[in-house]
């Protein structure tokens, strides 16, 4: 498991993009449709993904794994998954909670292979 990026749900993508890019100095790294933008700090590999989806969920880290499905099968009885594996454009995605209720998101890039 490796940190892929940080996830922040936002109410207004355009307004949030202006804030992070123009006021805080983040640079656009990539986009997924009209609802998702990833930003990075200049001279850094750290990325922040903002998205106007999952507004009812808290921000948190997104971790890259080899296979979301395998990770889920290995841990489904140990962890509280609030989103079982689903398809997303680059691969698969799932969410579970840590003991304090913080969300840990998993992603794989299985559709890019």
N, CA, C and O atoms as a GROMACS GRO file, in nm:
protein
  452
    1UNK      N    1   0.085  -0.116   0.000
    1UNK     CA    2   0.000   0.000   0.000
    1UNK      C    3   0.090   0.124   0.000
    1UNK      O    4   0.190   0.131   0.072
    2UNK      N    5   0.052   0.220  -0.084
    2UNK     CA    6   0.131   0.341  -0.100
    2UNK      C    7   0.036   0.459  -0.114
    2UNK      O    8  -0.068   0.449  -0.180
    3UNK      N    9   0.071   0.572  -0.052
    3UNK     CA   10  -0.013   0.691  -0.063
    3UNK      C   11  -0.016   0.738  -0.208
    3UNK      O   12   0.088   0.766  -0.267
    4UNK      N   13  -0.136   0.747  -0.264
    4UNK     CA   14  -0.151   0.795  -0.401
    4UNK      C   15  -0.177   0.946  -0.402
    4UNK      O   16  -0.112   1.019  -0.476
    5UNK      N   17  -0.271   0.991  -0.320
    5UNK     CA   18  -0.303   1.133  -0.309
    5UNK      C   19  -0.397   1.154  -0.192
    5UNK      O   20  -0.446   1.057  -0.133
    6UNK      N   21  -0.422   1.278  -0.159
    6UNK     CA   22  -0.520   1.314  -0.058
    6UNK      C   23  -0.649   1.352  -0.128
    6UNK      O   24  -0.647   1.411  -0.236
    7UNK      N   25  -0.762   1.318  -0.068
    7UNK     CA   26  -0.892   1.341  -0.128
    7UNK      C   27  -0.970   1.444  -0.046
    7UNK      O   28  -0.984   1.429   0.076
    8UNK      N   29  -1.020   1.547  -0.113
    8UNK     CA   30  -1.107   1.646  -0.050
    8UNK      C   31  -1.235   1.658  -0.130
    8UNK      O   32  -1.231   1.699  -0.246
    9UNK      N   33  -1.349   1.623  -0.071
    9UNK     CA   34  -1.475   1.650  -0.139
    9UNK      C   35  -1.504   1.800  -0.134
    9UNK      O   36  -1.483   1.863  -0.031
   10UNK      N   37  -1.552   1.855  -0.245
   10UNK     CA   38  -1.579   1.999  -0.250
   10UNK      C   39  -1.720   2.023  -0.304
   10UNK      O   40  -1.770   1.945  -0.386
   11UNK      N   41  -1.783   2.130  -0.259
   11UNK     CA   42  -1.919   2.162  -0.302
   11UNK      C   43  -1.923   2.221  -0.442
   11UNK      O   44  -2.018   2.198  -0.517
   12UNK      N   45  -1.819   2.298  -0.476
   12UNK     CA   46  -1.815   2.365  -0.605
   12UNK      C   47  -1.675   2.347  -0.662
   12UNK      O   48  -1.580   2.410  -0.616
   13UNK      N   49  -1.662   2.262  -0.763
   13UNK     CA   50  -1.530   2.229  -0.817
   13UNK      C   51  -1.460   2.352  -0.875
   13UNK      O   52  -1.341   2.373  -0.850
   14UNK      N   53  -1.531   2.432  -0.952
   14UNK     CA   54  -1.471   2.549  -1.015
   14UNK      C   55  -1.418   2.647  -0.910
   14UNK      O   56  -1.306   2.696  -0.921
   15UNK      N   57  -1.498   2.676  -0.810
   15UNK     CA   58  -1.459   2.767  -0.703
   15UNK      C   59  -1.340   2.711  -0.625
   15UNK      O   60  -1.247   2.784  -0.591
   16UNK      N   61  -1.342   2.582  -0.596
   16UNK     CA   62  -1.233   2.519  -0.521
   16UNK      C   63  -1.105   2.515  -0.603
   16UNK      O   64  -0.996   2.536  -0.549
   17UNK      N   65  -1.117   2.488  -0.732
   17UNK     CA   66  -0.999   2.487  -0.819
   17UNK      C   67  -0.935   2.626  -0.820
   17UNK      O   68  -0.812   2.637  -0.813
   18UNK      N   69  -1.014   2.728  -0.830
   18UNK     CA   70  -0.961   2.865  -0.826
   18UNK      C   71  -0.888   2.891  -0.695
   18UNK      O   72  -0.780   2.951  -0.695
   19UNK      N   73  -0.946   2.847  -0.584
   19UNK     CA   74  -0.883   2.867  -0.454
   19UNK      C   75  -0.748   2.795  -0.445
   19UNK      O   76  -0.646   2.858  -0.414
   20UNK      N   77  -0.746   2.666  -0.472
   20UNK     CA   78  -0.622   2.588  -0.458
   20UNK      C   79  -0.516   2.628  -0.560
   20UNK      O   80  -0.397   2.635  -0.528
   21UNK      N   81  -0.557   2.654  -0.683
   21UNK     CA   82  -0.461   2.687  -0.788
   21UNK      C   83  -0.415   2.832  -0.779
   21UNK      O   84  -0.296   2.860  -0.773
   22UNK      N   85  -0.511   2.925  -0.777
   22UNK     CA   86  -0.477   3.067  -0.788
   22UNK      C   87  -0.438   3.132  -0.656
   22UNK      O   88  -0.356   3.223  -0.654
   23UNK      N   89  -0.495   3.086  -0.546
   23UNK     CA   90  -0.464   3.148  -0.418
   23UNK      C   91  -0.357   3.073  -0.340
   23UNK      O   92  -0.277   3.134  -0.270
   24UNK      N   93  -0.354   2.939  -0.352
   24UNK     CA   94  -0.255   2.862  -0.277
   24UNK      C   95  -0.135   2.818  -0.361
   24UNK      O   96  -0.035   2.772  -0.306
   25UNK      N   97  -0.144   2.832  -0.493
   25UNK     CA   98  -0.029   2.802  -0.578
   25UNK      C   99  -0.013   2.657  -0.621
   25UNK      O  100   0.094   2.619  -0.669
   26UNK      N  101  -0.118   2.575  -0.604
   26UNK     CA  102  -0.110   2.438  -0.653
   26UNK      C  103  -0.111   2.439  -0.806
   26UNK      O  104  -0.162   2.532  -0.868
   27UNK      N  105  -0.055   2.334  -0.866
   27UNK     CA  106  -0.055   2.318  -1.011
   27UNK      C  107  -0.145   2.200  -1.047
   27UNK      O  108  -0.148   2.098  -0.978
   28UNK      N  109  -0.218   2.214  -1.157
   28UNK     CA  110  -0.305   2.104  -1.200
   28UNK      C  111  -0.220   1.987  -1.248
   28UNK      O  112  -0.129   2.004  -1.328
   29UNK      N  113  -0.251   1.867  -1.197
   29UNK     CA  114  -0.177   1.746  -1.234
   29UNK      C  115  -0.254   1.664  -1.337
   29UNK      O  116  -0.195   1.615  -1.434
   30UNK      N  117  -0.385   1.647  -1.318
   30UNK     CA  118  -0.468   1.572  -1.411
   30UNK      C  119  -0.615   1.596  -1.379
   30UNK      O  120  -0.648   1.649  -1.273
   31UNK      N  121  -0.702   1.556  -1.472
   31UNK     CA  122  -0.848   1.568  -1.456
   31UNK      C  123  -0.913   1.437  -1.494
   31UNK      O  124  -0.862   1.360  -1.574
   32UNK      N  125  -1.029   1.416  -1.434
   32UNK     CA  126  -1.114   1.303  -1.473
   32UNK      C  127  -1.253   1.359  -1.494
   32UNK      O  128  -1.326   1.382  -1.397
   33UNK      N  129  -1.289   1.382  -1.618
   33UNK     CA  130  -1.420   1.437  -1.650
   33UNK      C  131  -1.438   1.578  -1.596
   33UNK      O  132  -1.341   1.654  -1.583
   34UNK      N  133  -1.562   1.612  -1.565
   34UNK     CA  134  -1.595   1.746  -1.516
   34UNK      C  135  -1.609   1.752  -1.364
   34UNK      O  136  -1.650   1.855  -1.309
   35UNK      N  137  -1.576   1.642  -1.295
   35UNK     CA  138  -1.602   1.636  -1.152
   35UNK      C  139  -1.478   1.616  -1.066
   35UNK      O  140  -1.487   1.621  -0.943
   36UNK      N  141  -1.363   1.591  -1.128
   36UNK     CA  142  -1.243   1.556  -1.051
   36UNK      C  143  -1.121   1.628  -1.107
   36UNK      O  144  -1.097   1.625  -1.228
   37UNK      N  145  -1.044   1.691  -1.019
   37UNK     CA  146  -0.917   1.753  -1.057
   37UNK      C  147  -0.813   1.717  -0.951
   37UNK      O  148  -0.840   1.726  -0.831
   38UNK      N  149  -0.696   1.678  -0.995
   38UNK     CA  150  -0.585   1.654  -0.903
   38UNK      C  151  -0.487   1.770  -0.916
   38UNK      O  152  -0.459   1.819  -1.025
   39UNK      N  153  -0.437   1.811  -0.803
   39UNK     CA  154  -0.343   1.924  -0.796
   39UNK      C  155  -0.218   1.878  -0.723
   39UNK      O  156  -0.224   1.788  -0.639
   40UNK      N  157  -0.107   1.942  -0.754
   40UNK     CA  158   0.017   1.911  -0.681
   40UNK      C  159   0.082   2.041  -0.637
   40UNK      O  160   0.068   2.145  -0.700
   41UNK      N  161   0.153   2.030  -0.529
   41UNK     CA  162   0.232   2.143  -0.484
   41UNK      C  163   0.353   2.156  -0.574
   41UNK      O  164   0.413   2.054  -0.610
   42UNK      N  165   0.391   2.276  -0.612
   42UNK     CA  166   0.510   2.292  -0.696
   42UNK      C  167   0.632   2.227  -0.630
   42UNK      O  168   0.649   2.235  -0.509
   43UNK      N  169   0.712   2.163  -0.710
   43UNK     CA  170   0.835   2.096  -0.666
   43UNK      C  171   0.807   1.987  -0.563
   43UNK      O  172   0.887   1.966  -0.472
   44UNK      N  173   0.693   1.919  -0.580
   44UNK     CA  174   0.656   1.813  -0.487
   44UNK      C  175   0.580   1.705  -0.562
   44UNK      O  176   0.517   1.732  -0.664
   45UNK      N  177   0.586   1.583  -0.510
   45UNK     CA  178   0.508   1.474  -0.566
   45UNK      C  179   0.373   1.460  -0.496
   45UNK      O  180   0.290   1.379  -0.537
   46UNK      N  181   0.350   1.538  -0.393
   46UNK     CA  182   0.226   1.532  -0.317
   46UNK      C  183   0.111   1.585  -0.403
   46UNK      O  184   0.121   1.693  -0.461
   47UNK      N  185   0.003   1.507  -0.410
   47UNK     CA  186  -0.113   1.548  -0.488
   47UNK      C  187  -0.237   1.555  -0.399
   47UNK      O  188  -0.253   1.478  -0.305
   48UNK      N  189  -0.324   1.648  -0.434
   48UNK     CA  190  -0.453   1.665  -0.369
   48UNK      C  191  -0.559   1.651  -0.477
   48UNK      O  192  -0.556   1.722  -0.577
   49UNK      N  193  -0.653   1.559  -0.457
   49UNK     CA  194  -0.761   1.541  -0.552
   49UNK      C  195  -0.886   1.606  -0.494
   49UNK      O  196  -0.929   1.575  -0.383
   50UNK      N  197  -0.944   1.699  -0.571
   50UNK     CA  198  -1.070   1.759  -0.531
   50UNK      C  199  -1.178   1.708  -0.624
   50UNK      O  200  -1.157   1.690  -0.744
   51UNK      N  201  -1.296   1.683  -0.566
   51UNK     CA  202  -1.402   1.622  -0.643
   51UNK      C  203  -1.536   1.663  -0.585
   51UNK      O  204  -1.552   1.670  -0.463
   52UNK      N  205  -1.632   1.690  -0.672
   52UNK     CA  206  -1.765   1.727  -0.624
   52UNK      C  207  -1.855   1.604  -0.618
   52UNK      O  208  -1.968   1.603  -0.668
   53UNK      N  209  -1.802   1.500  -0.555
   53UNK     CA  210  -1.872   1.375  -0.535
   53UNK      C  211  -1.844   1.329  -0.392
   53UNK      O  212  -1.748   1.377  -0.330
   54UNK      N  213  -1.922   1.240  -0.339
   54UNK     CA  214  -1.903   1.189  -0.204
   54UNK      C  215  -1.900   1.302  -0.100
   54UNK      O  216  -1.821   1.298  -0.006
   55UNK      N  217  -1.985   1.402  -0.118
   55UNK     CA  218  -1.986   1.517  -0.028
   55UNK      C  219  -2.025   1.479   0.115
   55UNK      O  220  -1.993   1.552   0.208
   56UNK      N  221  -2.092   1.368   0.132
   56UNK     CA  222  -2.131   1.325   0.265
   56UNK      C  223  -2.019   1.251   0.338
   56UNK      O  224  -2.035   1.216   0.455
   57UNK      N  225  -1.907   1.228   0.270
   57UNK     CA  226  -1.793   1.159   0.332
   57UNK      C  227  -1.681   1.257   0.364
   57UNK      O  228  -1.670   1.363   0.302
   58UNK      N  229  -1.600   1.222   0.461
   58UNK     CA  230  -1.492   1.310   0.505
   58UNK      C  231  -1.370   1.299   0.414
   58UNK      O  232  -1.355   1.201   0.341
   59UNK      N  233  -1.283   1.401   0.417
   59UNK     CA  234  -1.157   1.394   0.343
   59UNK      C  235  -1.071   1.281   0.398
   59UNK      O  236  -1.094   1.230   0.507
   60UNK      N  237  -0.971   1.244   0.319
   60UNK     CA  238  -0.879   1.142   0.366
   60UNK      C  239  -0.780   1.102   0.259
   60UNK      O  240  -0.778   1.158   0.149
   61UNK      N  241  -0.698   1.005   0.294
   61UNK     CA  242  -0.594   0.958   0.204
   61UNK      C  243  -0.651   0.853   0.109
   61UNK      O  244  -0.744   0.780   0.143
   62UNK      N  245  -0.594   0.848  -0.011
   62UNK     CA  246  -0.626   0.744  -0.108
   62UNK      C  247  -0.498   0.664  -0.127
   62UNK      O  248  -0.393   0.719  -0.163
   63UNK      N  249  -0.507   0.534  -0.102
   63UNK     CA  250  -0.391   0.447  -0.109
   63UNK      C  251  -0.396   0.359  -0.232
   63UNK      O  252  -0.500   0.300  -0.263
   64UNK      N  253  -0.284   0.349  -0.301
   64UNK     CA  254  -0.271   0.264  -0.418
   64UNK      C  255  -0.234   0.123  -0.372
   64UNK      O  256  -0.141   0.104  -0.294
   65UNK      N  257  -0.309   0.025  -0.421
   65UNK     CA  258  -0.280  -0.116  -0.395
   65UNK      C  259  -0.274  -0.188  -0.529
   65UNK      O  260  -0.323  -0.137  -0.630
   66UNK      N  261  -0.213  -0.306  -0.530
   66UNK     CA  262  -0.204  -0.382  -0.655
   66UNK      C  263  -0.342  -0.422  -0.705
   66UNK      O  264  -0.371  -0.416  -0.824
   67UNK      N  265  -0.428  -0.464  -0.611
   67UNK     CA  266  -0.563  -0.508  -0.648
   67UNK      C  267  -0.659  -0.474  -0.534
   67UNK      O  268  -0.647  -0.527  -0.424
   68UNK      N  269  -0.754  -0.388  -0.562
   68UNK     CA  270  -0.855  -0.353  -0.463
   68UNK      C  271  -0.937  -0.478  -0.428
   68UNK      O  272  -0.970  -0.500  -0.311
   69UNK      N  273  -0.969  -0.558  -0.527
   69UNK     CA  274  -1.048  -0.678  -0.502
   69UNK      C  275  -0.975  -0.776  -0.409
   69UNK      O  276  -1.035  -0.830  -0.317
   70UNK      N  277  -0.848  -0.797  -0.432
   70UNK     CA  278  -0.770  -0.887  -0.346
   70UNK      C  279  -0.760  -0.831  -0.205
   70UNK      O  280  -0.775  -0.904  -0.108
   71UNK      N  281  -0.734  -0.702  -0.194
   71UNK     CA  282  -0.724  -0.638  -0.062
   71UNK      C  283  -0.856  -0.653   0.012
   71UNK      O  284  -0.858  -0.685   0.131
   72UNK      N  285  -0.965  -0.629  -0.057
   72UNK     CA  286  -1.097  -0.642   0.004
   72UNK      C  287  -1.120  -0.785   0.052
   72UNK      O  288  -1.164  -0.805   0.165
   73UNK      N  289  -1.092  -0.882  -0.030
   73UNK     CA  290  -1.113  -1.023   0.008
   73UNK      C  291  -1.029  -1.060   0.129
   73UNK      O  292  -1.075  -1.134   0.216
   74UNK      N  293  -0.907  -1.011   0.135
   74UNK     CA  294  -0.817  -1.042   0.247
   74UNK      C  295  -0.858  -0.972   0.377
   74UNK      O  296  -0.826  -1.022   0.485
   75UNK      N  297  -0.927  -0.858   0.369
   75UNK     CA  298  -0.954  -0.777   0.488
   75UNK      C  299  -1.101  -0.753   0.519
   75UNK      O  300  -1.131  -0.685   0.617
   76UNK      N  301  -1.193  -0.806   0.440
   76UNK     CA  302  -1.335  -0.773   0.458
   76UNK      C  303  -1.390  -0.815   0.594
   76UNK      O  304  -1.487  -0.756   0.642
   77UNK      N  305  -1.331  -0.915   0.657
   77UNK     CA  306  -1.378  -0.958   0.788
   77UNK      C  307  -1.310  -0.882   0.902
   77UNK      O  308  -1.354  -0.890   1.017
   78UNK      N  309  -1.203  -0.810   0.872
   78UNK     CA  310  -1.128  -0.734   0.973
   78UNK      C  311  -1.170  -0.587   0.977
   78UNK      O  312  -1.173  -0.528   1.085
   79UNK      N  313  -1.201  -0.529   0.863
   79UNK     CA  314  -1.226  -0.386   0.853
   79UNK      C  315  -1.373  -0.359   0.820
   79UNK      O  316  -1.443  -0.445   0.767
   80UNK      N  317  -1.418  -0.238   0.852
   80UNK     CA  318  -1.554  -0.196   0.820
   80UNK      C  319  -1.552  -0.122   0.687
   80UNK      O  320  -1.519  -0.003   0.681
   81UNK      N  321  -1.588  -0.192   0.582
   81UNK     CA  322  -1.594  -0.131   0.449
   81UNK      C  323  -1.728  -0.059   0.434
   81UNK      O  324  -1.834  -0.117   0.457
   82UNK      N  325  -1.721   0.069   0.395
   82UNK     CA  326  -1.844   0.143   0.370
   82UNK      C  327  -1.874   0.150   0.220
   82UNK      O  328  -1.983   0.188   0.178
   83UNK      N  329  -1.774   0.114   0.139
   83UNK     CA  330  -1.795   0.102  -0.006
   83UNK      C  331  -1.714  -0.018  -0.052
   83UNK      O  332  -1.591  -0.019  -0.046
   84UNK      N  333  -1.785  -0.119  -0.097
   84UNK     CA  334  -1.718  -0.237  -0.150
   84UNK      C  335  -1.658  -0.202  -0.287
   84UNK      O  336  -1.697  -0.101  -0.346
   85UNK      N  337  -1.566  -0.283  -0.338
   85UNK     CA  338  -1.501  -0.249  -0.465
   85UNK      C  339  -1.599  -0.219  -0.578
   85UNK      O  340  -1.695  -0.292  -0.601
   86UNK      N  341  -1.570  -0.108  -0.647
   86UNK     CA  342  -1.650  -0.065  -0.762
   86UNK      C  343  -1.554  -0.023  -0.874
   86UNK      O  344  -1.437   0.008  -0.851
   87UNK      N  345  -1.607  -0.023  -0.996
   87UNK     CA  346  -1.530   0.024  -1.111
   87UNK      C  347  -1.526   0.176  -1.113
   87UNK      O  348  -1.626   0.242  -1.086
   88UNK      N  349  -1.410   0.230  -1.144
   88UNK     CA  350  -1.390   0.371  -1.174
   88UNK      C  351  -1.304   0.376  -1.300
   88UNK      O  352  -1.245   0.274  -1.336
   89UNK      N  353  -1.294   0.491  -1.367
   89UNK     CA  354  -1.220   0.491  -1.494
   89UNK      C  355  -1.080   0.426  -1.490
   89UNK      O  356  -1.051   0.346  -1.579
   90UNK      N  357  -0.993   0.456  -1.392
   90UNK     CA  358  -0.861   0.393  -1.401
   90UNK      C  359  -0.854   0.250  -1.349
   90UNK      O  360  -0.756   0.180  -1.374
   91UNK      N  361  -0.958   0.203  -1.274
   91UNK     CA  362  -0.949   0.069  -1.218
   91UNK      C  363  -1.061   0.038  -1.121
   91UNK      O  364  -1.179   0.040  -1.157
   92UNK      N  365  -1.024   0.008  -0.995
   92UNK     CA  366  -1.120  -0.029  -0.892
   92UNK      C  367  -1.099   0.060  -0.770
   92UNK      O  368  -0.992   0.118  -0.752
   93UNK      N  369  -1.204   0.072  -0.686
   93UNK     CA  370  -1.205   0.167  -0.576
   93UNK      C  371  -1.289   0.110  -0.463
   93UNK      O  372  -1.392   0.047  -0.487
   94UNK      N  373  -1.246   0.131  -0.337
   94UNK     CA  374  -1.322   0.089  -0.220
   94UNK      C  375  -1.285   0.183  -0.105
   94UNK      O  376  -1.184   0.253  -0.110
   95UNK      N  377  -1.370   0.183   0.000
   95UNK     CA  378  -1.346   0.267   0.118
   95UNK      C  379  -1.376   0.187   0.244
   95UNK      O  380  -1.475   0.115   0.250
   96UNK      N  381  -1.288   0.200   0.344
   96UNK     CA  382  -1.316   0.142   0.475
   96UNK      C  383  -1.277   0.241   0.583
   96UNK      O  384  -1.213   0.343   0.556
   97UNK      N  385  -1.317   0.210   0.708
   97UNK     CA  386  -1.291   0.299   0.821
   97UNK      C  387  -1.182   0.242   0.911
   97UNK      O  388  -1.170   0.121   0.928
   98UNK      N  389  -1.102   0.333   0.969
   98UNK     CA  390  -1.008   0.291   1.072
   98UNK      C  391  -1.084   0.287   1.206
   98UNK      O  392  -1.201   0.324   1.210
   99UNK      N  393  -1.021   0.245   1.316
   99UNK     CA  394  -1.092   0.234   1.443
   99UNK      C  395  -1.150   0.366   1.495
   99UNK      O  396  -1.242   0.364   1.576
  100UNK      N  397  -1.099   0.480   1.448
  100UNK     CA  398  -1.151   0.610   1.491
  100UNK      C  399  -1.257   0.665   1.397
  100UNK      O  400  -1.311   0.773   1.420
  101UNK      N  401  -1.288   0.591   1.291
  101UNK     CA  402  -1.389   0.635   1.197
  101UNK      C  403  -1.335   0.714   1.079
  101UNK      O  404  -1.413   0.760   0.995
  102UNK      N  405  -1.203   0.730   1.070
  102UNK     CA  406  -1.143   0.797   0.955
  102UNK      C  407  -1.153   0.707   0.833
  102UNK      O  408  -1.144   0.584   0.843
  103UNK      N  409  -1.172   0.769   0.718
  103UNK     CA  410  -1.188   0.691   0.595
  103UNK      C  411  -1.054   0.666   0.528
  103UNK      O  412  -0.970   0.755   0.516
  104UNK      N  413  -1.036   0.542   0.485
  104UNK     CA  414  -0.920   0.504   0.405
  104UNK      C  415  -0.974   0.456   0.272
  104UNK      O  416  -1.052   0.362   0.265
  105UNK      N  417  -0.930   0.522   0.167
  105UNK     CA  418  -0.974   0.488   0.033
  105UNK      C  419  -0.866   0.406  -0.037
  105UNK      O  420  -0.747   0.432  -0.020
  106UNK      N  421  -0.909   0.310  -0.114
  106UNK     CA  422  -0.818   0.225  -0.190
  106UNK      C  423  -0.846   0.243  -0.338
  106UNK      O  424  -0.961   0.259  -0.379
  107UNK      N  425  -0.741   0.239  -0.416
  107UNK     CA  426  -0.753   0.248  -0.560
  107UNK      C  427  -0.651   0.156  -0.624
  107UNK      O  428  -0.542   0.135  -0.571
  108UNK      N  429  -0.686   0.101  -0.739
  108UNK     CA  430  -0.586   0.034  -0.822
  108UNK      C  431  -0.605   0.088  -0.964
  108UNK      O  432  -0.709   0.146  -0.997
  109UNK      N  433  -0.505   0.068  -1.045
  109UNK     CA  434  -0.509   0.117  -1.182
  109UNK      C  435  -0.520   0.000  -1.279
  109UNK      O  436  -0.454  -0.001  -1.383
  110UNK      N  437  -0.604  -0.097  -1.246
  110UNK     CA  438  -0.614  -0.219  -1.324
  110UNK      C  439  -0.667  -0.196  -1.465
  110UNK      O  440  -0.641  -0.279  -1.553
  111UNK      N  441  -0.739  -0.089  -1.491
  111UNK     CA  442  -0.789  -0.063  -1.626
  111UNK      C  443  -0.686   0.007  -1.714
  111UNK      O  444  -0.709   0.025  -1.833
  112UNK      N  445  -0.574   0.046  -1.656
  112UNK     CA  446  -0.470   0.114  -1.734
  112UNK      C  447  -0.361   0.019  -1.780
  112UNK      O  448  -0.265   0.061  -1.846
  113UNK      N  449  -0.374  -0.108  -1.747
  113UNK     CA  450  -0.269  -0.207  -1.783
  113UNK      C  451  -0.290  -0.260  -1.921
  113UNK      O  452  -0.211  -0.343  -1.968
   0.00000   0.00000   0.00000
